[in-house]
Amino acid sequence: MNLMDNFLLSLLMAATAYSFISIGIVLQKKGILWIGWKGIKDVSYYKHLVIWISGLLFMNLYGIPSAIALKSLSPHHVSAFAGWGVIVLIFLSKIFLKDVIFRSDYFFSMVIIAGIVMLNLSGNSVTGPEISIDVITLLYFLLPVVLFILLLMTKFTNKTINALSAVVSGCTAGLMVISLKGLIGYHGYRIMEYPGSLYLYLYLFFALLSFVSLQMSLKTGPVLVTGQIQYSTTILYPFAGSLIVFSGRTDMLQMIAIILIVIGVVRILKNR
């Protein structure tokens, strides 16, 4: 397979990864009522449980296409496809959650796609596996963990929990990408080496934290508010991580592309 084929495959896999996440979010929102169910566990309870588990399965499939994409793409290039995930989320929400699609959604979907194309046409050099070991890197990894602990220890309104837990979910989803990039960068697809790598356990830890905080957000607010915050931070946090953790470089075109994607995400979801 030549370089262009590898690049196109990586783009397809990145889009597939975030499509799986959006499918998972919608299914989990549709079945979320089984959590905290009161009363007799009847057919309705198990229906919600099965739908929710289906969403969980889709979200767990995310790592496979994401790992393939990260072989050729930098973390912030892959995470930028969260913008594509928003487009999938909107259309699935219309089908399964009866959400409304506005005319402006089509325009801003094009803005997101344009941003993704621009980002991947500019400076698409593969980030190396070397992680900068310093205080800033440590703080970068610890920030969403501290915020999650604060959520557990402090009483907030449902609206605040919805927003902050979505931030935690988005940041830790970004850290999953960073950790997976380190794992693939050092070990490739030699799966037998993975259990001996710290990156595997970082990936699993942040996957669990992202999952738990996502459920907290879905339980306390609308799915599209959760999606707006979660996907925006999923895009922005690995972008910062590529600069901080991998000592990467960026240019004005990449910055504009990221801004376009985030604007598209926020504008699509702001009325929900």
C-alpha positions in Angstrom: 0.0 0.0 0.0 1.5 3.4 -1.0 1.7 6.5 1.1 -1.4 8.1 -0.4 -3.4 4.9 0.2 -2.2 4.8 3.8 -3.2 8.5 4.3 -6.7 7.9 2.8 -7.2 4.8 4.9 -6.2 6.7 8.0 -8.8 9.5 7.2 -11.5 6.8 6.7 -10.6 5.1 9.9 -10.7 8.4 11.9 -14.1 9.2 10.5 -15.3 5.6 11.3 -13.9 5.9 14.9 -16.0 9.1 15.7 -19.0 7.7 13.9 -18.9 4.8 16.3 -18.7 7.2 19.3 -21.7 9.2 18.0 -23.7 6.0 17.5 -22.8 5.0 21.0 -23.7 8.3 22.6 -27.2 8.3 20.9 -27.9 4.7 21.9 -26.7 5.3 25.5 -28.9 8.4 25.8 -31.9 6.5 24.4 -31.3 3.8 27.0 -30.0 5.8 29.9 -33.2 5.5 31.9 -32.1 2.0 33.2 -29.5 3.8 35.4 -31.4 4.7 38.6 -34.5 2.8 37.5 -37.2 2.8 40.1 -39.9 0.3 40.4 -40.3 -3.2 38.9 -37.7 -4.2 36.4 -40.1 -5.0 33.6 -39.8 -5.3 29.8 -39.2 -1.6 29.5 -36.3 -1.7 31.9 -34.5 -4.5 29.9 -35.3 -2.7 26.6 -33.5 0.4 27.9 -30.6 -1.8 29.2 -30.1 -3.6 25.8 -30.1 -0.3 23.9 -27.6 1.2 26.4 -25.4 -1.9 26.1 -25.5 -1.6 22.3 -24.2 1.9 22.6 -21.5 0.7 24.9 -20.4 -1.9 22.4 -20.2 0.7 19.6 -18.1 3.1 21.8 -15.7 0.3 22.6 -15.1 -0.4 18.9 -13.7 3.2 18.6 -10.2 2.1 19.6 -9.7 -0.2 16.5 -10.1 2.3 13.7 -8.6 5.1 15.8 -5.4 3.0 16.3 -5.2 2.4 12.5 -5.6 6.2 11.9 -2.9 7.1 14.4 -0.3 5.1 12.6 -0.2 7.8 9.9 -1.9 10.8 11.6 -1.0 13.0 14.5 -3.3 13.0 17.6 -4.9 16.4 16.8 -5.6 15.4 13.2 -7.5 12.3 14.4 -9.3 14.1 17.2 -10.4 16.8 14.7 -12.7 14.2 13.2 -14.9 14.7 16.4 -16.3 17.4 14.2 -17.5 14.7 11.8 -18.8 12.9 14.8 -21.0 15.9 15.6 -22.6 15.7 12.1 -23.3 12.0 12.6 -24.7 12.8 16.1 -27.1 15.4 14.7 -28.6 13.2 12.1 -28.8 10.2 14.4 -30.5 12.3 17.0 -33.1 13.3 14.5 -33.8 9.6 13.7 -33.6 8.1 17.2 -34.3 11.0 19.6 -36.6 13.0 17.3 -34.4 16.1 17.4 -35.0 18.9 14.9 -32.5 19.6 12.1 -32.2 23.3 11.1 -31.3 24.7 7.7 -28.1 26.2 9.2 -27.0 22.7 10.3 -26.2 21.9 6.7 -24.1 25.0 6.2 -22.1 24.5 9.4 -21.7 20.8 8.6 -19.8 22.0 5.5 -17.8 24.4 7.6 -16.7 21.4 9.8 -15.8 19.3 6.8 -13.9 22.2 5.3 -11.9 22.6 8.5 -11.1 18.9 8.6 -9.9 18.9 5.0 -7.8 22.0 5.6 -6.2 20.5 8.7 -5.3 17.3 6.9 -3.9 19.2 3.9 -1.6 21.3 6.2 1.5 20.0 7.9 0.3 16.4 8.2 3.6 15.1 9.6 3.3 12.1 11.9 4.0 13.0 15.5 6.8 10.8 17.0 6.2 8.7 20.0 8.6 10.7 22.3 6.7 12.2 25.2 8.1 15.3 26.9 8.5 14.4 30.6 8.1 17.6 32.6 5.8 19.3 35.0 3.6 20.8 32.3 3.0 17.3 30.8 2.1 16.0 34.2 -0.4 18.8 34.8 -1.9 18.2 31.3 -2.6 14.6 32.2 -3.9 15.4 35.7 -6.2 18.4 35.0 -9.3 16.4 33.9 -8.7 13.9 36.8 -8.7 16.7 39.3 -11.9 18.2 37.8 -13.6 14.8 38.0 -12.6 14.5 41.7 -14.0 18.0 42.3 -17.3 16.9 40.6 -17.6 14.0 43.0 -16.7 16.0 46.1 -18.8 19.1 45.5 -22.5 19.7 45.2 -23.4 21.2 41.8 -26.7 21.8 40.0 -27.6 19.3 37.2 -26.8 22.0 34.6 -23.3 22.4 36.0 -22.7 18.7 36.3 -23.9 18.2 32.7 -21.4 20.8 31.5 -18.4 19.9 33.7 -18.7 16.2 33.3 -18.9 16.7 29.5 -15.7 18.7 29.7 -14.0 15.8 31.7 -15.3 13.3 29.1 -14.0 15.3 26.2 -10.6 16.0 27.8 -10.1 12.3 28.8 -11.3 11.2 25.3 -8.5 13.4 24.0 -6.0 11.8 26.4 -7.1 8.4 25.1 -6.0 9.6 21.6 -2.6 10.8 23.1 -2.1 7.5 25.0 -3.0 5.4 22.0 -0.6 7.4 19.8 2.2 6.6 22.3 1.2 3.0 22.3 1.1 2.7 18.5 4.2 4.9 18.1 6.3 2.7 20.3 4.8 -0.8 19.7 3.0 -0.5 16.3 0.5 -3.4 16.0 2.6 -5.9 18.1 -0.2 -6.6 20.4 1.7 -9.0 22.6 3.9 -6.1 23.7 1.0 -4.0 24.9 0.6 -5.4 28.4 4.1 -4.2 29.2 3.5 -0.7 28.1 2.4 2.2 30.4 0.5 3.7 27.5 -2.0 0.8 27.5 -2.9 1.4 31.1 -3.2 5.2 30.5 -5.5 4.5 27.6 -7.7 2.1 29.7 -7.8 4.5 32.6 -8.8 7.5 30.6 -11.3 5.4 28.6 -13.0 4.5 31.9 -12.9 8.1 33.2 -14.3 9.4 29.9 -17.1 6.7 30.0 -18.1 7.4 33.6 -18.2 11.2 33.1 -20.1 10.8 29.9 -22.8 8.9 31.7 -23.0 11.6 34.4 -23.4 14.2 31.7 -26.1 12.2 29.7 -28.0 11.6 33.0 -28.2 15.3 33.9 -28.8 17.1 30.6 -29.7 17.0 26.9 -27.5 14.8 24.6 -26.7 17.6 22.2 -25.5 19.9 25.0 -23.3 17.0 26.1 -22.2 16.5 22.5 -21.3 20.2 22.0 -19.0 20.4 25.0 -17.6 16.9 24.8 -16.7 17.0 21.1 -15.3 20.6 21.3 -12.9 19.6 24.1 -12.1 16.3 22.3 -10.9 18.5 19.4 -9.1 21.1 21.4 -7.4 19.1 24.2 -5.3 16.8 21.9 -4.4 19.8 19.8 -2.8 21.3 22.9 -1.4 17.8 23.8 0.4 17.5 20.5 2.2 20.7 21.3 2.8 20.0 25.0 3.2 16.3 25.3 4.9 15.5 21.9 6.7 18.9 21.5 4.9 19.3 18.2 4.6 22.4 16.0 1.6 24.1 14.4 1.1 26.8 11.8 -1.6 29.4 11.1 -3.5 27.2 8.6 -3.8 24.5 11.3 -5.0 27.0 13.8 -7.6 28.3 11.4 -8.8 24.8 10.6 -9.2 23.9 14.3 -11.2 27.2 14.8 -13.4 26.4 11.9 -14.2 23.0 13.2 -15.0 24.3 16.7 -17.1 27.1 15.4 -19.1 24.6 13.3 -19.6 22.3 16.3 -20.8 25.1 18.6 -23.1 26.7 16.0 -24.7 23.4 15.1 -25.4 22.6 18.7 -26.0 26.0 20.3 -29.8 25.9 19.8 -30.2 22.5 21.3 
